[in-house]
């Protein structure tokens, strides 16, 4: 009988940057060089399990006490690239977002005020010592922010349907392989597409949330090595969508079509393409409120 995972599914997507080893100063570069030669490096499920384990104690651990020394590893044209998890920094940033979005009563139930206060004080001290720190991973819950699709083309879409794994195969403990949907592109392409889309939007419409979002993503990307790789991973959202929905999802293509139509002055066609995209992700976001 296939093993059943007891890990809850967080319906989150991820935007990641993988940097070449040359982007890191010593001794960090040496750490990642040795790390990349391991027989097995942790994957997304490993990071998920470790993060969720911190929520089990009473009171819960809002932010890890120590920074993670793990990373996602890939190879681009023969060059080893790593995406450090930086779990502690991302925990602090997620706590800030949680504080802005949840009502006080619900926030207190999730994380007691004393736990939040200690985490916020720790972050303030750490930030004073590391003013230029930034995460290699951005996370969004119950959606893929539409602006992220600006960085990719439909040709870079990589969809793997879920299917049962044979005993001893790549599936965990002989269990079923989950579907995956991701895009990957060189940093230079991501920056070029973002800049072109931003110019089109500013020429055609007034500044708004989409424009502001692109500016924010652009500033973030500028922090990384030009030979980096940018990845959009649907992550846990694959469990919120059916196989047919995943197979038919062409969100990057829809946004590309909307921007191209806007550039050509065809507002009607742009509205149709953007409408398909917005409605698709509105339906996903609405599921977080389903009973």
Secondary structure, DSSP 8 states (H G I E B T S, - for coil): ------S----EEEEEEEEEGGGS-TTHHHHHHHHHTSS----HHHHHHHHHHTTTSSS--SS-SS----EEEEEETTEEEEEE--HHHHHHHHHHHHHHHS-HHHHHHHS-HHHHHHHHHHHHHHHHH-TT---SEEEEESS--GGGGGG--GGGEEEE--B---TTSSSGGG--B--EEEEEEEHHHHHHHHHHHHHHHHHHS---HHHHHHHHHHHHHTTS-TT-EEEEE-GGGGGTS-HHHHHH--HHHHHHHHHHHHHTT-HHHHHHHHHHHHHHHHHHHHGGG--
